[in-house]
Every structure is written in C-alpha cells, then in structure tokens.
Amino acid sequence: MANDNIELLAINTVRTLAMDAVQAAESGHPGTPMALAPLAYALYHRHIKHNPADPAWPDRDRFVLSAGHASMLLYATLYLAGYDLTIEDIKQFRQWGSKTPGHPEVGHTAGVETTTGPLGQGIANAVGMAVAERSLAATFNLGGHNIVDHTTWFIAGDGDLMEGISHEAASFAGHQKLGKLIGFFDDNRITIDGSTDLSCSDDVAARFTAYGWHVGQIADVNDLASIDAAVAAARAETTRPSLIITRTHIGFGSPNRVDTAKAHGEPLGADEIALTKKALGWPSTEPFHVPAVALEHWRTARDRGAVAQEAWRRQLIAFAQTAPDEAKEFGRRIHGDLPAGWESSLPTFESANGNVASRAASGVVINAIATKIPELIGGSADLSGSNLTTVKGAPAFSAATPGGRNFNFGIREHAMGAVMNGMALHGGIIPYGGTFLVFADYMRPAIRLAALMGRQAIYVFTHDSIGLGEDGPTHQPIEHLTALRCIPNLLVLRPADAAETTEAWRAAIKNRTGPTALVLTRQKLALLDRARFAPATGVARGAYTLSDSGVQPRVVLLASGSEVQVALDAQATLATEGIATRVVSVPSHELFARQNAAYHDEVLPPGVPRVAVEAAHPMSWYQLVGGRGAVVGIDRFGASAPSQKLYEEYGITPARVVATARALLS
C-alpha cells in the first residue's frame, strides 16, 4: 500500500468515484478502476508528460486505455488532474449528452486520445502513435532541437491480449523496435465468465519477449515504488517497446467482490459500496465525495505540465530561429493544413498511358502527390506489388530509417487498420494502407472506428470484383462494397478509369473528417474519351452524367468502376433501338448523397426508370434506382475462372443490362 497518506487518499478518490459513478448509472465496470487506481495516479502524477490546461499540446505524451470498459479510471483521473471535466460530468457517467460515455471517445472528452471499445484496438492505436512520433522526430528533430520527443503509454487487460489484433500489433511494434512505447498489462486474472483459467493459459511474459519487447513486472500495483522502478527500467530500454505485467486485484477494497467476476461488469450495490468505503478508511459516506486535500494534491499535475510545455515552447522558438522553413512546415503538418498547390501535382492521363487498371493509375497518383504531400505515408499488408502503394525511391520505415515513408505492415490487416488510426490520431501524418478488397473484412473494426472518430485514413483496396478471376470465390469480393457503404462517415470511391482515379485521390486527400476507401481494379480499364464524355471532375459530386443521348432519356443506366463500360456498351445497343439512354457514373454513393435535391433530379430525372449495374451485391443500389428501377448485380459467391468468363456466367454484361432496361420500359 502507498506509504504516504495523501497519496493513498488521492488513489482512493479514484476508487470511490468509480464505484459511485457506476452505481449511479446502474451499469459499468467498477472493478478495474478500483484495482488500477495506483497506476493511474503514478502515471498522471509522476510520469506522463501532459498539461491539463492544453490537452492538444503537440509534444505531450499519449495515453491509451485499451481496456476502454474501465473508462471511469480515466474519467476520474482526468477530472482530478484538472482537465475540462467537472464532478457533475462524473455524476452523469453513461448518460445522454454527457462528457463521460461508457467507453472513452476522442474529441468528446478532454484528455482522451482515442476511441476505445473493441478490445485490442487501443494497443494497435498506441503502436501507431509511437510510429508517428518516431517518423516526425526523424523529420523535424534537427540541430539538437528535439521538438518531437514524447512517449506513448497504454493499459491493456486480458481481453485485449486475447484478441488476435494484439498479436499483430505487438509483433509489428517489436519488429520496428519502438522504444518509446510503454504498456501495462492489467494481470487481474478475471474475465466476465470468471477466472482466466477457464479460457487462457498463455505465458504473457514469454509471448512478448518473443515479439522482441522488454518485459517488466510489478508484483503489487499498490506499491508505488515498484511502479516507479518499472517505469524507469522501461524508459532506459530505448531499442525495444516495453510491457510491464502488473499484478492487480479487481474490485480492490471490496470485502465481498475483490477478485471476482462480479466486480468486473456490474455495480457493487449500495451495501457493498458502504462496506468498501469503510474498509478503505474513507472519510465520508456521501456519494461522489472528493476530499479537498486530495483534489489539491492531484491538481499539482497542472503545474508540472505547464513547466514541461513551457520548456517545449522555448525549444520550438529556438528551432524556428535556426530553421524557420522547417519550423513552418512542422506547424503546417501539426495543424493539419494541406500544402499550398498540392493539387497541381495530380497527374493527367492520356491514351498513351491511361488504358490501365485503376490500381495502376492509383500507383501513379500516389507517386505524383507524394512529392507535394510529405506527410502522406503508408504501404500495404505484404501486397505492395499488387496494391501498387510504394513511393518509388523512398526508403522503408524502420528503426534504421525512421524517416522512411514506405510501410511493410506484413500480413497483418487487422493491425494495419488500427495502427493507421493511431498515426492519424497523433497528427502530422496522413496514413494510407493497401490490401485486397475482400480483406476489408479483417480491417472492418478499425475502419468503423476511424469513421466514428472522424479521422483521415486512406484504404487502397484493389482486386475489387470477380474481375480478379482465377483466385476464386475466397478472394472475390461480393458483399464488400455494400458492407463498406453502410458505415457512417466512410467515403467509398470506385473509379471507372484512370482519370476518375485521379479525382478519387483528390477527394480522398480533401476528406479531412473521416476515412476513405479507394476501390480499384486488377484488370485494365479503357481510358474514357473525355472529348465524347463528361469530364472526370464530376467525381467530386459522387455521381454525374457521363454520356447522354441529347434528349430526355427514357432510361438511366448507373454504374461504378469497371461496370461503367458495361453500361456504355448497353447504351450503344439501346440507341440502335431508338431508346434514348443516359449513363451515369456513380463512383461514390456518399458524395452523391451530399448533393442537393436539384442536382439529384438533374442527374436522375424523376419518373425515368433506372438500371444499376455493378459486379457486387445489389443491396446498396436500391435507394438510387427507386421503385421503378432494377439492379444487375451478384448475390452469390464467385468462382475460379478467367474474368471474362465470370462476367458472362454471372450476367454482368451489356446484353443483360439491355434486357433489364427493355423489361422496365415494357
């Protein structure tokens, strides 16, 4: 137990606030905050570099509570340390409109660095933050001015380590030798079902040692000296990330709930809270009591933070005096401003170089805009030769070349998405990552969280349909476009040719309030003749009239990606039959939904039948085609065969589109 009475009082304030808040909400997780209160106190009062008066200070340490269900640990700590939280906010835990939701949410609560909910995501976010710190330090720490010099911390529980993403993220972090990443494993040996012995017998220390981590131990979390010693050892280890295994007792202080599953995910109950407060020697029976002396002690963290930030500010001034251009660039990147004139680097395609797969066009765009947007860094999940995500001539990111901008994420899609989120959350970087569209399933939790957090991450999804051919149904995405389009705040773009691919990248870079999925082909696409068809700048509006008959259409054909050519061929056939037809390219349902009603009616005239065609599940098209429309799509899994044969067998053909249009008109 802590030896100093004021420290013990400060620690127990966290415990009692957690108990009272969960009890008032009639839901929540009190046991872990009660157990980890000494660790939170030691970190925020002694070790983490932070300033409650300025939670967005660029060189602050980052802290991630990966075990987000233990949110009252973080809320109580932030309130006591002096962040923009009040005791009333604590009392409103889990209530409508409060600053203290069930799981921490970035942008919602001051001092919260990421939105943690699905277990394991926070570990990978922390890895991404450590990656961003290293990358920016390699770029801007010049002439002895270490303006980027901070540590990333996280706390994880059994659930985090059981989830597979923790393996991927920890393996990547160990390989990258992220020495400024320090995590704590809350070894309380309890899950919802009971003892961890029911489901897990891992040797966590051996596991992380094998990943290349430094592993420390704290035998009793209530021993503050042991915490200090473990942190000192982790800080001294500069070439490996550190995991400190911390033995705790869930529901610490509760006479009848300590070390039980009941302390994990339900209120203790009024009677048990009274007994616990008595056992802790708590001076009041009133809920949400905060001793003035404890609050005063906690709030000294503000003074320490102000001193640290002022020292950094002075160093930044000195840096600006010796390297003004670099300092200006640092400020631009940290503030999230795009470089002036970056759009001038976007390539144009002609017949000589434009009859390519959209993945190939994307690779050209990446290399072009990389010259103007240095913060655009990324790679792929061991598919760089297929996704074409490599910035040519640039080194790979590694411990030896920390300024490298090509990332070898390895075959780790789960972690890649969440590491990208950490990079985006840190600031100063626009991350992108590539894989096959079918493997978006592996990334979905991270994609969903990026959308929820409103953070810019760019996914380069190639091999977007049965057009990939012989690899067969395991690799042919069918339902994936619909699945991605239904995620709120995710921008999905499926360009029809190289020119639309350029515009899709323009939209992705400009999309600063959420993630973007670029959905690209393996097979070659003909470059559309823009002398005959509308310019590709229509991509910015999500859907645009690509080809028109010159008179009021009797039918409108909608398509995305490779199927735009199918619609154009169908239009030509219908024209020979005297049927005026319009072809609308729909690269983005989301961007089109943002347009006003007048534009919708201009592109899709009311009352005119519509046929959509896409080599994917039809569900996401029904809203666009309306009651008088039809969708030519695929509602079963693919097969292994050459792509042309598959398009014929699955009916993604001009003939089927023509027949569908005729049927609607009749």
N, C-alpha and C positions, 0 to 999 in steps of 0.2 A: 504494500500500500504506500501511496505517496507519503513522504515524511512530513512535509510542510503542511500545516493546517489550512493555509489559504489556498494552496494548490489542490488539496483534497476537496475543499469547499467548491472551488471552481470546476473540478471534474464532476462532482456530484450534482452540480447545477445542470450540466448536460443530461445526466441520467434522469433527473426528476422532470425536466422539461419534456424529454422524450416520453416518459411514462404518462405524463398529464396530457400531452397533445394527442397521443394515440387513444387514450381513454375518452377524451372529449370528442374525437372524430368517430369513435366506436369502430375503428379499423386502423390497420397499420402494423408496424413491426417495431416493437419497443426493445426486444432483447438484444439485438446487435448494437444499437446506440448505447445501451447500458454497459455492454461489455467493452466497447471501443472508446468510451469517453476519455480515458487517459491518453490514448494515442492521438485522438483529435486535439486534445489540449496541448500535448507536447509538440505536435507538428505546427499548429497555428500560432502557438505562443512562443515557440523557440526556433523552429527550423525552416518553415516555409517562408520564402520571401514574398510578402504581399502587403498591400496597403488598402485597408477597408474603405478609405476615402476615395480611392481611384481603382475600382475593380478591373478596369481595362488597361491599366498601365502595361505597356508592351513588354517590359523585361521582368514582369512578375513571374514567379513560379506558377506552374499549372498543377491543379489538384483534381483528380478524377475519383469520385466514389462509384466504382464499377458496380458494387453491391448497392444499386440505387434504391432498393426497397428500404434500406436503412437511412432513408432521407432525413429523418429527424436528427440524426447525428450531425449531418451537415448544416441543417437549418439552425439548430441550437448553437452550433459553433459560430456560424456566420453572424447570427444575432448578437451573441455575447462579445464577439471580436469587434463589432462596431460597423458591420455592413448595413446596407439600407434595408433592414428588417426591424420590425418592432415586436414587442411582446404580443400585440394584437394579431400580428401576422402568424406568430406561433400558435396562438389560440385558434386561428382559422385553418389549421392544418387540414388538408384534403377537402376544403370547402370551395364552393363555386366562387370563381374570381379571386381566389387568394393567391398570395405570393409563395405559398408553401404547398404545392401539389403533391400527390402521392409519391411520385418519383421526380428527382431534380430535372429541371428544364432550363437549358441555356437561353438567355435573353428574357427569361421570365423572373428570375430571382438573382439579385446582385451577388456575385461571387461564384455562381455556378458556371462551370466551364464547358459542360456538355450535357446532353440529354441522355441519361442512362435509364434503361428499363430492361430490355432483353439482356440477360446475363452474358457476360463475356465481351460485349461490345465496348464497354468502358476501358478494358485492358488494351484493346486494339486502338481505341481513340488515343490513349496515353502514349502508345508507341508512335502513332502519327504525330502527336505534338512534339515528342522528342526528336523525331525525324526533321520536323520543320525547324526546330531550334538549331539543330546541327547544320542544316542547309543554309539558313540565314546567317549563322555565325561564320560559316566558311566564306560567305559573300561579303559581309559587312564589317567583320572584326579586323580592321586594318590599322596599321601604325600603332599597335599597342592599345587601341581603344576597343575594349570588349563591350560593345553596346548590346550584343545579344549573348547573354550568359546566365541562363536560368535552368532550373531542374524541373522535371515532370514527375509528379508523385501519383500513386494510385493505391486504393484499398480494394481488394478483391476477397470474395468469400468462396466457400466450397462450390456453390452453384456456378460462379464464374469459371472456376478451374475445371469443372466437369464439362462445360460446354466446349465443343470442338474448336470454336474460334480462338479459344485461349491457347491451344496448341499452335495454331498457325501464327498467331501474333507473337507469341513468345519465341518461337523458332526464328522468325524474321528478325526480331529485336536482338536475339543473341548473335545471329549471324552478322548483323550490322554493328555489333559492339557499341550499343547505345549506352554509354557510361553515365549519362545524366538522366537516366530513367530509374526511379526507385519505387518499388511496390511493396505493399504489405499484404500478406495472406492471413486473413482472419481465421485462424485454426480453432473454431469453436466446436467442431465435430458434431454439429446438429443441422439437419435439414427439416423441411416441413413434415416429412414422413417419420422422422425420428433420428436415430443415430446415423452418422455417415457410414457406419459399418454395414448398413443394410444394402448399400449400393456401390461403395467405393473403398478400395484398399490401396490407392496409389501412394507411392513414396514421393511426395511433392518435392522434397529437397533433391532427391536423385534426379527427378524429372527435369527440374530447372537447371541443375548442374549440367545435365546432358545437353540442354539447349545452349549452354555457354554463358549462363548467368552466375553472378556471385550470389551465394545464398547465406543469409544470416539467420539468427534465431533470437527470439525473445521468449524466455520461459514463462514470464508472467507480465502481462500488459500493464498491470498496476505498478510495476517497478519503473518509475520514470528514468532512473539512471540507466537501466538496461535499454530503454528506448533510445536515449541519447547515445549510448555506446554503439548500438546497432546502426544508427543513422551516420555516425562518424565513420564507421567502417565502410558503409555503402558509399559515402562521399569520397572516401580515399580510393575506391575502386573506379578508375576512370576509363577503363577499357572494356568493362562488362556492365550490362544492366544488373540491378540488384533486386532480389526478392527476399524480404525479411519475414520469415514464418513466425507469426505472433500468436502465442497461446492465450486464448481468452475463454471466458465462461459466459455464455449467452444468458441474458437476464441477471447479470451480476447484481448482487444485493437483495434479490428477491428470495425470501426464505423457502418458498414452495415452487418457484418456477425456474430457478437457476439450473442451467444445463439440461433443459427440457425443450421439446419441440413446441410446447405451448407458449414459450417465451418468444418464439420466432414471429409468428404472424397474426397475433390477436392481442387485444388489450389485456392487461394484467387483471383488471377488475378493481373496483374501489377498495375492497377489503385488502387485497394483496398489495396495492399501492401504499396503503396506510402502514402495513407491516414492513414493506421495503423501506419506506422513508424512516421508520423507526430504527430499522437495522442499520441504515446509513448514518444515523445520528442527525437527521435533517431537522432544521430549526423550526419548521412550520408544517402544518397540515393543510394549508390552503393550496389549491392547485395553482401552478404557474408562479410560485414564489421564487423570486430571484434576489438573493441577499445583495445588498448594495455593495458590500466589500468585495464580493465575488465578481460583480459586474465591473467594478472599478479596476480590479486586477486584470480581468480579461481585456479591458479596453486599452491597456498599455500596449497592446499589439499595434494600435494605430500609430503610436509614437515611433515604434521600431520600423514600421512600414514607411512612414513619412521620411525618416532618415535615409532608408535604403533607396527610396525613389529619388530623393534629392541628390544623392550621390550619383545615381544613374543620369539624372538630368544634367548635372555638371559635366559628366563624361560625354554626353551627347553634344553639348555645346562645344567642348574641345574638339570632338570629332568633326563637327560642322566647320570649325575654323580651319582645320588641316585638310579636310576632304569634303568641300562643300557640295560637289556634284554627287558624291556617294551618299552623303547625308540626305540630300534632297530625294534621291532615289529610294533610300530607306524609308523616308516619311511617306512617299507615294505608295509604296508597297504595303506598309503597315496600315495606312488609311484605306486601302482597298481601291485606289483610283487606278484606272487603266492608263497605259502610256498614251500620250498625245500622238495622234497619227497612226495608231496601230493598224487601223483598217486598210491603210494604204499597202500593207504587206500581203493582204489577201490575194491569192492567185486567181487568174482567169484561165479558162480552158478553151482550147480551140480543137478543131477536128484532128489536128496532128497529135495532140496529147490528151484529148478528153474522152476517147472511147475506152474507158477503163472501169473496173469495178469501183463502187463508191468507197470501198475500204482503201483502194489505191489512191483515189482522189483525196481522201482524208489524210493519208500519209504525206501527200504533197502540201496540204494546207498546214498541217502541224509544223512541218519544217519551215514553211514560209513565215507563219506568225510567231514561231519561236524566236526569230531574230528581233522581233519588236516587243515581245512579252516575256521577259526573262523569268518571271515567276510561274510560268506555265511549265510544270514538271510532272513527269509520270512515266508510265510504262505499261506492262501487261503481266498477266498471270502465266508466264512462260510461253506466250504466244506472240511475241513481238514480230516475228517473221510473218505471221498470219494477220495480226491486227494492224501491222504497219504503224506502230506507235513510237518508233525510235527517232530521236532527234540526231540526225547524222553529224558525225564529227564531235559530238559531246560525250564526255565520259559517263560511266555508270556511277550512280550514287553508291558510295561505300565508305568504310572507315578511312581508307587510304585517300579517297577522292570525295570528301564530304560536299563539295560544290557540284558534284555530278548531277545531271538532270534526267538521266535515263534510269528508271527503276526496274530492277529484276525482282518482282514481287514473288516469283516462284509460283508453284501450283497451289495457290492459297487465295482463291477468290473471296472466301468468307472474310479473311483478314484484310485483303486488299481494299475492299469497300470501306471497312471501318477505319483502317489506317488513313485512307484518303480523307475521311471525315475529320480525323484528328488533325491532319495537315491543314484542312480548310478552317477548322475552328481556331487553330493557333493564329492564323493570319499571316499575310505576306506571301502566300502561295496559292496558285490555282492548280489543284491536282487533277490529273486525268489517269484513267486506268482502263485497260482493254482486256476483253475475253470474248468468247463466242456468246451470241445472244442466248443460247439455250442455258448457259451457265449463269445468267442473271438470277436464276433461282438461288444459287449459292450466295449471292450478294444481296438478296432482297431485304433482309433486316437492316443492313447498313444503308441501302438506298432509301428505304422508308424513313429512317432516322434523319438522313440528310435532308429529305423533303420536309420532315417535321421541324427540323432545326432551321430551315431556310438557308442552308449553306451551299456554296458553289462547289460542286464536284462534277466532273465530266466523264461519262462512261462511254467508251468506244466499243460498241457491241457489233461484231462482224459475223459473217455467216448467218444471215438474218432470216433464212427461209429454207424450204425444200430445195431451193436453188443450189445449196451446197452439195447435193447429190449423193454420192456413193457412201458417205459415212453413215447414212441411215437414220432411223427414227430416234435413236438416242441423242443424236446431235442436231436434229432438225426441229427448230422452234415452231410450235403451232399456237399455243395459248399465250405466248410470252408478251406479244405486243399488247393484247388486251389486258394482261396482268399488270404491265407497266403503266398503261394509260389510266388505270383506275386508281393509281397512287396520287393523292392530292399533292399539288405543288411540284410534281415531277414533270419536266418538259421532255417530251419524246419527239424526236425528229427522224423521219425516214426519207432521205432524199432520193430523187428519181434519176439523177445523173450527176456528173462531176460539178456542173455549175450550181445545182441545188446543194451539193455537199459543201461548197464554199460558203453558201449562205447559211447552211445549218451550223457550221462552225462560228460564223458571225453571231448568230442568235445564241449559241452556247456561251460564248465569251461575254456577251452582253447580259446574260441571265445571271445576275448577281445575288438573287434572293432565293435560290434553290438549285437543285441538281438538274443535269441534262443528260438524257440518254440519246446518243447518236447510233442509229440502227442502220448497218451498212452491209452491202452485198459482198459475197465472194466472187460471183460471176460478173463478167463485164457487162456494162450498160452503155448503150449508144448515147453519145452526147446529143441532146436535143437541139435542133436547129432553131436558135432564138430569132432568126430572121423570119421564120414561119410561126413560131410560138411566142408566148408572152415571156418577158424576162424573168430570170430566176429570183429576182428581188422579192417576188411575191411570197417567197418562203417566210418572210418576216410576219406575214399575216396568217400563216398557218395553212391556208388553202387559197388557191387563186385559179382563175380561168386560164388554162394553159392553151387550149385550142377551141375555137368556136366556129360555127357554120356561117356566121354573119347575119343570121335571122334568129328569131325567138326559137330556142331549142324545144324539141318535142320530148327529149330525154337527156338527162345529165349523167355522165359516167364519172365516178370518183375513184381515185386510186392513189396509192403511195408507192414509193420505191420502184422496184423492178416491174411492178404491175402497171405503172403508168404507160409503158409501151404497149401492154396488152390492151389498155383502154383506147389508145390512139389507133391501133390496128382495127379494133372493133368500130371506132368512129368512121374509119375509111370505108368499111363494109356497109355500115348503115347509110352512109352518104350515097352509095350506089343504088340504094333502095329508096332514095328521096326522103330519108328520115333525118331531119336537122338534129345534130347531136353536139353537145358541149362536153369537153373533157376538163375536169377539174383535178389538178394535182393537190393532194392533201398531205403534205409532209408532216404536219403537226396538228392533231386534234385540239391540243391545249391552246396553241396560239390562235387558232380559228375561233375557239370559244370566247376569247377575249375581245373579238371584234364586235362592233355594234350591229344592231338588227338590220340597218340599211345595207351594210356590206354583206351580211349573210344573204339577204334577199337578192342582192346584185349577183352574187356568185351562184346561189342556188335558188332560182326563181320559184316562188311559192306555187304549188299546184302542178309543177312539172315532175314527172316520175324520175326517180334516181336509181342507179345501179352502182354499187360499190364493188370493187374487186381488189382482193389482197390475198396473198398466199399465206393465210393465217386464219385463226379462229375469227368468225364474223362478229362476235358479240359487240365489240367496241364501235361498230359501224351503224348499228341500228338507229341510234339517235340522229345520225346525219341523214340517213336515207328516208326516215319518216315512214308513215303508214302506207304510202303508195310505192315504197321502194323495195329493193331486194339486194342481197349481198351474195356475191360469188366468192366463197372462201373455202376453208378447210376445217372440218370439225372432227377429224380423226387423225391419228398419228401418221407420220410419213413412212417411207420405205427406202431401201437401199437400191439405187439405180442412178443412171445419168440424169442430170437435172431436166433436160428437155423431155425425156420420157416421163418423169414425175409430173411435170406441168400438164402434160397431155392426160395422164391417168387420173389426176386429181381435178381436171376440168378447169384449170386456171388458164383459159385460152380465149382468144378473141371470139371464136365461134360460140362458146358458151355465154359470153357476155352479150353477144348479138342476140342469141336465142332468148336470154333473160329479158333484154330490152323489148324485143318483139312481144313477149308474153305480157309484159306490163302494159304496153300500148294497146294490146287487143282486149 
